[in-house]
Amino acid sequence: MSQPTSIRVFGLVPDSIVDGPGLRYGVFVQGCTHGCPGCHNPESQPVDGGSTYALDDIYDDIRANKLIQGVTFSGGEPFEQPEACAALARRLKDAGYDIWAYSGYTFDDLCSKATGQPAIEEFLGCIDVLVDGPFVESLHSYELDWRGSSNQRLLDVPKTLASGSPVEWKQPKFEIEIPSSW
C-alpha cells in the first residue's frame, strides 16, 4: 500500500490557541458526512470542496514555526481521510509534537471502523487527545473547555488504548510556587 502524499484541506491555521492547549497548528480537513446541525465549519462538509495540499508542504510549514507546541486535526472529519491524516500525524508525532483530533465519531465507533481500515488504527495511535462525538447544538456551551457540546469527551488516547475503556483527559495543573526566600 502506497503512502498518501497529499490531503484535501478546508483550511490551515498556523497559530491557533482555541483548538487545544498551547500554541497549535490547526489542520482542518475537507469532507464530513456527519452534517451536524449548527456545525461551525459547514463549508468543510462537501468532499469536493477545499484545496489539495502536499503533506510535505504542511509538515514543513509546521516545522518552520519553532513556537508550535502541538497540531490539531479537525474539519470536516479527519477520520474520513485516515490515510493522509495518519501519515502526517506519524511524522509530527515522531518530531515530538502533541497531537489532538476532533471527530464526530465516538471512540467506540472508531475502534469498530479500525478493524477494516488499518489507517484509522494508525491515526488513533498517533493522537494524544481525541475530542469525540458529534456536535449537538442543544448541548452547546461556551463554558466548555476545548469542545463544542457537552456530549463530547476529551479522551486521553494512549491511556484509553492501554486500558481498553475510555479515560478522560485532564489538563495538567500549572502552579507557580513562590520561592521560600521571597
Salt bridges, closest charged atoms under 4 A:
ASP56 OD1 - ARG91 NH1 2.56
GLU77 OE1 - HIS34 NE2 2.82
ASP94 OD1 - ARG90 NH1 3.27
ASP98 OD2 - ARG24 NH1 2.90
GLU122 OE2 - ARG90 NE 3.07
ASP128 OD1 - LYS93 NZ 2.66
ASP132 OD2 - ARG153 NH2 2.62
GLU168 OE2 - LYS170 NZ 3.48
